């Protein structure tokens, strides 16, 4: 059990509720100078700081968060993890991330509640079955687990779906990744924050960056609401706000910011034991430990920085869950939320150096940021520490469009997987 939270300390705090709980991470005042600054205290920023300290011995690091830890996209997602990708570069990167997820609780000494319940992606046409067979073959050639299921096997695994003749989208089969699943998102933020803090990283909340300081073509630090902080290495990891933070340094990114909504129903008895995705529309669903059905769909489709979604997308998502699982139409919607997505032209992210020396970018994650958290932090830390990309993120460069090396998962049918 995590240090400071043994069974005896739990009992002590239960019997003496007035005694304050120990803080999970330190809350220091910002120093005037650091060896590296990470802008953004979400999953990717905290993971980067942790791996900088653990793997590269850099302890004089600050993570600057404009609000509180867990207030951004790391706390506004549907918690899914998987590695069922098809493009070279994506396959190796997300499989590495899934392997890190599998050992994360032990590594951080903090229960991240990793649940490898498996993901089933339903095919609603014979053509999709063929596409899934191709994808599964590529996955297995890359050492990634994948199983192709026929209709009967899907009916046995997911008996609660609509298999009637009246079903709007008949189920023809599915592709199944047994090692996929879910992770408790806030535990990921807390676990990385606690582990990084124990290694000496300064986690500074309520510290918004207002300017990125430069001396010619080199970064020298940042201006914040808590004063100027100098550093020769600055990493951007701010999810849907990458464009305007990069603009502080004079960079214009090839990304658009959109809102992605998610929903949870009232709790019901356990019925959905896997992550279920649907080939008829971008739709995905799982059941939380509290019993609520957690699900979502496409982005709203227009540029915005708001976290409030529009009714048109909500209606489409409700139609999806009702078509796939008719009994769910009788459930009450408990709540909804939105996260801001950086959408790139090819649906793949950036983890790279920028044209400004000492300035690094982690962004453009589209629908796939949460599941990438461990590998993103691991490779981004390598990039910052060595001023050179890791072999697993070398393909996620800013200049890949200029060189014709885009990773177009969208173009080969990955839209049925983006969640």
C-alpha positions in Angstrom: 0.0 0.0 0.0 1.2 3.6 -0.7 3.4 5.2 1.9 1.4 7.0 4.5 -1.8 5.1 3.8 -1.4 1.8 5.6 -4.4 -0.1 7.0 -3.4 1.3 10.4 -3.3 4.9 9.2 -6.7 4.4 7.5 -8.1 3.2 10.8 -6.5 6.1 12.7 -8.0 8.7 10.4 -11.4 7.0 10.5 -11.4 7.1 14.3 -10.0 10.7 14.4 -11.7 12.6 11.6 -10.4 15.9 12.8 -6.8 14.9 12.1 -5.8 16.2 8.6 -4.8 13.8 5.9 -1.2 14.2 4.7 -0.8 16.0 1.4 -0.2 13.7 -1.5 2.3 16.1 -3.1 4.2 19.2 -1.9 2.9 22.7 -2.7 6.1 24.8 -2.9 6.5 28.4 -4.0 8.0 28.7 -7.5 11.7 29.3 -7.7 13.2 31.8 -10.1 15.0 29.2 -12.2 14.6 25.5 -13.1 16.4 23.1 -15.4 13.1 22.4 -17.1 9.6 23.7 -17.0 6.5 21.8 -18.1 3.5 23.9 -18.9 0.4 21.9 -18.0 -0.4 19.8 -15.0 -2.5 17.1 -16.7 -1.6 13.5 -17.2 1.0 14.1 -20.0 2.7 17.0 -18.1 2.9 15.1 -14.8 4.1 11.9 -16.5 6.8 13.9 -18.4 8.0 15.4 -15.1 8.0 12.0 -13.4 10.0 10.3 -16.2 12.4 13.3 -16.4 13.2 12.8 -12.7 13.1 9.0 -12.7 14.8 8.1 -16.0 17.0 11.1 -16.6 17.9 12.3 -13.1 16.5 15.8 -13.7 15.1 16.9 -10.3 15.1 20.7 -10.7 11.8 20.7 -12.6 8.6 22.7 -12.3 5.1 21.7 -13.5 3.0 24.8 -14.0 -0.8 24.3 -13.9 -3.1 27.3 -14.3 -5.8 25.7 -12.2 -5.6 22.6 -10.0 -4.2 19.1 -10.8 -6.9 17.1 -12.7 -9.0 20.1 -13.8 -8.3 19.6 -17.5 -8.6 16.7 -20.0 -7.1 14.1 -17.7 -10.3 14.4 -15.6 -12.6 14.9 -18.6 -12.4 11.6 -20.6 -13.9 8.2 -20.7 -10.8 6.4 -19.3 -10.2 4.0 -22.1 -6.8 2.4 -22.9 -6.0 0.2 -25.9 -3.3 -0.4 -28.6 -5.4 -1.6 -31.6 -3.8 0.7 -34.1 -2.8 -0.1 -37.7 -0.2 2.4 -38.9 3.5 1.7 -38.2 4.7 4.2 -35.6 1.2 4.2 -34.0 1.3 0.5 -33.4 4.6 0.4 -31.6 3.9 3.6 -29.6 0.5 2.7 -28.2 1.5 -0.9 -27.5 4.4 0.5 -25.4 1.9 2.7 -23.7 -0.3 -0.2 -22.9 2.6 -2.1 -21.4 3.4 0.9 -19.2 -0.2 0.9 -18.1 0.0 -2.7 -17.1 2.8 -1.9 -14.6 1.8 1.6 -13.7 0.3 1.0 -10.2 3.4 -0.9 -9.1 5.7 1.7 -10.7 4.0 4.7 -9.0 3.2 2.8 -5.8 -0.4 4.1 -6.2 -3.5 2.2 -7.3 -4.4 3.5 -10.8 -7.3 1.0 -10.9 -6.2 -0.5 -14.3 -9.0 -2.8 -15.5 -8.0 -4.8 -18.6 -11.6 -5.9 -19.4 -11.0 -6.0 -23.2 -12.4 -3.9 -26.0 -14.9 -5.3 -28.5 -15.3 -3.2 -31.7 -18.5 -4.3 -33.6 -18.7 -4.7 -37.4 -22.0 -3.7 -38.9 -21.3 -4.8 -42.5 -19.3 -7.6 -44.3 -16.9 -4.9 -45.5 -16.1 -3.9 -41.9 -15.4 -7.5 -41.0 -12.8 -7.6 -43.8 -11.3 -4.3 -42.6 -11.1 -5.7 -39.0 -9.4 -8.9 -40.3 -6.7 -6.8 -42.0 -6.3 -4.7 -38.9 -6.1 -7.7 -36.6 -3.4 -9.3 -38.9 -1.3 -6.2 -38.7 -1.7 -6.0 -35.0 -0.6 -9.6 -34.5 2.3 -9.2 -36.8 3.4 -6.4 -34.5 3.0 -8.5 -31.4 -0.3 -7.0 -30.3 -3.1 -9.1 -29.1 -6.2 -9.3 -31.4 -9.0 -11.7 -32.0 -11.6 -11.7 -34.8 -15.1 -12.7 -33.6 -18.0 -13.9 -35.7 -21.6 -13.0 -35.0 -22.2 -16.0 -32.8 -19.2 -15.3 -30.6 -20.3 -11.7 -30.2 -23.8 -12.8 -29.2 -22.2 -15.1 -26.5 -19.9 -12.4 -25.2 -22.3 -9.4 -25.4 -25.8 -10.9 -25.0 -27.4 -7.6 -24.1 -27.1 -6.0 -27.6 -29.9 -5.8 -30.1 -29.6 -8.8 -32.5 -33.2 -8.7 -33.7 -34.3 -8.5 -37.3 -35.5 -5.0 -36.6 -32.0 -3.8 -35.5 -31.0 -0.7 -37.4 -27.4 -1.9 -37.7 -27.0 -5.7 -37.7 -23.9 -7.1 -36.0 -21.8 -9.2 -38.4 -18.8 -9.7 -36.1 -16.2 -7.8 -34.2 -12.5 -7.4 -33.4 -11.5 -8.0 -29.8 -8.4 -6.8 -27.9 -8.4 -8.7 -24.6 -5.7 -6.4 -23.0 -7.6 -3.1 -23.6 -9.7 -1.7 -20.9 -10.1 1.3 -18.6 -8.1 3.2 -15.9 -9.3 5.5 -13.2 -8.4 8.9 -14.7 -8.1 11.0 -11.5 -5.9 8.3 -9.9 -3.5 8.7 -12.9 -3.2 12.4 -12.2 -2.8 11.9 -8.5 -0.4 9.0 -8.8 2.0 10.8 -11.2 1.8 14.0 -9.2 2.6 12.2 -5.9 5.5 10.1 -7.5 7.0 13.2 -9.2 6.8 15.3 -6.1 8.6 12.5 -4.1 11.4 12.8 -6.6 11.8 16.5 -6.0 9.6 17.9 -8.8 7.8 21.2 -8.0 4.1 21.0 -8.8 2.8 24.5 -8.8 -0.9 25.0 -9.1 -2.8 28.2 -9.8 0.1 29.4 -11.9 -0.9 30.4 -15.4 1.7 31.0 -18.1 1.1 34.4 -19.7 4.1 34.6 -22.0 7.0 32.4 -23.3 10.3 34.3 -23.1 12.8 34.1 -25.9 16.3 35.4 -26.6 16.5 35.2 -30.4 15.8 31.6 -31.5 16.1 30.2 -28.0 13.6 30.0 -25.1 14.7 31.5 -21.8 11.7 30.9 -19.6 8.1 31.9 -19.0 6.1 34.8 -17.5 3.4 33.6 -15.1 0.7 35.0 -12.9 3.1 34.3 -10.0 6.1 36.0 -11.6 8.9 35.3 -14.1 10.5 31.8 -14.1 13.6 31.1 -16.1 14.7 27.9 -17.8 16.5 26.8 -20.9 14.0 24.0 -21.5 10.3 24.5 -21.7 7.8 21.8 -22.6 4.2 22.5 -23.7 1.6 19.9 -22.6 -1.7 21.7 -22.4 -4.1 19.5 -24.4 -6.7 21.5 -26.3 -4.9 24.8 -25.5 -1.8 24.0 -27.5 -2.4 26.6 -30.2 -2.6 29.7 -28.1 0.2 28.6 -25.7 2.5 27.9 -28.7 1.4 31.3 -30.2 3.1 32.9 -27.1 6.4 31.8 -28.6 5.4 32.8 -32.2 4.5 29.3 -33.4 1.4 28.6 -35.5 0.3 25.0 -35.1 -1.6 22.9 -37.7 -4.4 22.0 -35.1 -8.0 23.0 -34.4 -9.6 22.9 -31.0 -12.9 21.1 -30.6 -15.1 19.9 -27.8 -15.6 16.2 -27.2 -18.5 15.3 -25.0 -18.9 12.3 -22.7 -21.9 11.0 -20.7 -22.8 8.8 -17.8 -26.1 7.2 -16.9 -27.7 6.4 -13.6 -26.1 3.3 -12.0 -27.5 -0.1 -12.9 -26.4 -3.7 -12.0 -23.2 -4.9 -13.8 -24.0 -5.9 -17.3 -21.3 -4.4 -19.6 -18.2 -6.3 -18.8 -16.0 -5.0 -21.7 -15.4 -1.7 -23.5 -17.8 -1.8 -26.5 -17.3 0.3 -29.7 -19.5 0.5 -32.7 -18.7 0.6 -36.4 -21.9 2.2 -37.4 -20.9 5.6 -35.9 -18.1 6.8 -33.6 -19.5 5.5 -30.4 -18.0 3.7 -27.4 -19.3 2.5 -24.0 -18.2 0.9 -20.8 -19.6 0.5 -17.3 -18.0 2.2 -14.3 -17.3 0.6 -10.9 -20.3 2.7 -9.6 -22.6 1.1 -12.2 -23.1 4.0 -14.6 -22.8 3.5 -18.3 -20.0 5.8 -19.5 -20.2 6.6 -23.2 -19.4 9.1 -25.9 -19.2 9.9 -29.6 -17.7 12.3 -32.1 -16.5 15.8 -31.5 -19.1 18.6 -31.8 -17.6 19.6 -35.2 -16.9 23.3 -34.7 -13.9 25.2 -33.2 -14.4 26.1 -29.6 -12.6 26.4 -26.2 -15.8 25.9 -24.2 -16.4 22.8 -22.1 -20.1 23.0 -22.7 -21.4 20.7 -25.5 -24.2 21.2 -27.9 -27.5 19.4 -28.0 -27.2 18.1 -31.6 -24.2 15.9 -30.6 -25.9 14.8 -27.4 -28.9 13.6 -29.5 -26.8 11.6 -31.9 -25.0 9.9 -29.0 -28.3 9.0 -27.3 -29.5 7.6 -30.6 -26.4 5.4 -30.8 -26.8 3.9 -27.3 -30.5 3.3 -27.8 -30.0 1.6 -31.1 -27.2 -0.6 -29.8 -28.8 -1.4 -26.4 -32.6 -0.6 -26.6 -33.0 -1.1 -22.8 -30.7 1.9 -22.2 -33.3 4.2 -23.6 -35.2 3.9 -20.3 -32.2 5.0 -18.2 -31.8 8.6 -16.9 -28.8 10.6 -17.9 -26.9 11.4 -14.8 -24.4 14.0 -16.1 -22.3 15.0 -19.1 -19.0 16.9 -19.5 -16.7 18.0 -22.3 -12.9 18.0 -23.0 -11.1 20.2 -25.5 -9.4 18.3 -28.2 -6.5 19.3 -30.4 -7.4 17.9 -33.8 -4.6 17.5 -36.4 -5.0 16.9 -40.1 -4.0 13.2 -39.9 -5.4 12.3 -36.5 -1.9 11.7 -35.0 -0.1 13.8 -32.3 3.0 15.9 -31.9 5.8 14.9 -29.5 8.8 16.8 -30.7 11.3 19.7 -30.7 10.1 22.9 -32.2 12.0 25.4 -34.4 12.7 27.4 -31.2 15.7 25.9 -29.4 14.7 24.6 -25.9 11.0 24.7 -26.7 9.2 21.3 -27.0 5.7 20.4 -28.0 3.4 17.7 -26.8 -0.1 18.1 -28.3 -2.5 17.4 -31.1 -3.8 14.3 -29.5 -7.3 14.3 -31.1 -9.3 11.4 -29.5 -6.4 9.5 -28.1 -4.7 11.5 -25.4 -5.6 9.6 -22.2 -4.6 6.2 -23.5 -1.2 7.6 -24.6 -0.4 9.2 -21.2 2.5 6.8 -20.0 4.2 6.5 -23.4 3.7 10.2 -24.1 5.4 11.2 -20.8 8.2 8.6 -21.3 9.1 9.7 -24.8 8.6 13.4 -24.2 10.9 13.3 -21.2 13.5 11.6 -23.4 13.1 14.3 -26.0 13.5 17.1 -23.5 16.4 15.6 -21.6 18.4 14.7 -24.7 17.2 17.4 -27.1 16.4 14.6 -29.5 13.3 12.4 -30.1 13.0 8.9 -28.8 12.6 6.3 -31.5 9.0 5.8 -30.6 8.0 9.4 -31.1 10.3 10.3 -33.9 7.4 10.1 -36.4 5.3 12.6 -34.4 7.2 15.6 -35.7 5.8 19.0 -36.6 7.3 18.9 -40.1 5.8 15.5 -41.2 3.2 17.2 -43.4 5.9 19.2 -45.2 7.8 15.9 -45.8 4.7 13.8 -46.8 5.1 11.5 -43.7 1.7 12.0 -42.2 0.3 9.2 -40.1 -3.2 9.1 -41.5 -5.1 6.6 -39.4 -8.3 8.5 -40.4 -7.6 7.6 -44.1 -7.6 3.9 -43.5 -10.8 3.6 -41.5 -9.6 4.2 -38.0 -12.6 6.5 -37.3 -14.3 3.4 -36.0 -11.6 3.2 -33.3 -11.1 6.8 -32.2 -12.2 7.1 -28.6 
